[in-house]
Amino acid sequence: MVTLAENVLAAPSARDGNGARHGDGASTREGGATNVGSMERAASVIGGGALALYGAKRKDLGGALLALVGAALVQRGATGHCPVYRQLGMDTSSAGGLRLRKQHGPSAVLDASKAVKVECAVTIARPADELYRYWRNFENLPRVMKHLESVTVLDATRSRWKAKAPAGTSVEWEAVVHNEIPNELIAWKSVDEATVPNAGSVHFREAPDGRGTEVEVILEYQPPAGEAGRVVAKLFGEEPEQQVREDLRRFKAVMESGEAPTTVGQPRGI
């Protein structure tokens, strides 16, 4: 199994003439100081505003609570201050002096302290080489991955992806295949400072008792606006874990029967 990207946060520090240490992140700052990076602030305002509007339209207690959460996210983005970050001693703003120190060479594209990991698998009654060939032609994937709007192959290893995001928005990034074993493994990572940094791999293994092929997807991603962004995405039904599970279910159906399943009246899961 391929080890995915890992990073650690390193904060520069200095000592004054009396030996006191300074510059150790948000824990040394005053309560209302900026501790949220610019990308997170923008995502908080957009996501929070959409959530507040959605909650207001519901006109019930649940909607009121969603609207309050949305308002809190908007405030987080507008002020650049996150009380949760302050309690945890975190600071993602440029003033915080935090930087990423990559520990595993060129594959390291994520901040391990913020990354979310998703693992899903399904058994498909088709041979591994057939499944591998279909997946490796990335332009096939929007057919089985409902959240994908398009994939454009740029060259043998690089491609451009466009996916649906919460509240009717979309996100784009470029990815590169950095490890590949024909009929067994495809591993990728996002490049060029993607809005949602991600890295992952898909594995094709022979299933027991000749039942076909086990396909396992391992994905790590860094949600915009941190955990708050993940919560907003989940509320709008766009959380990657449920996306991957449903995508694999459609992949299984397409490869076994040639048709993607409908979800109306059917339980989630694969």
DALINLIN-V998236 format. One record per helix or strand. SS is the DSSP state (hx for helix, st for strand). FROM is the first residue (numbers start at 1). TO is the last residue. Records with the same first field share a line. If there is no record, write none. Layout:
# DALINLIN-V998236
SS=FROM-TO, FROM-TO
This chain:
# DALINLIN-V998236
st=7-11, 14-15, 21-22, 98-102, 116-124, 148-153, 158-164, 170-181, 185-191, 198-206, 213-221
hx=26-28, 38-58, 61-79, 83-88, 94-96, 105-107, 128-136, 138-143, 166-168, 208-210, 226-235, 240-257
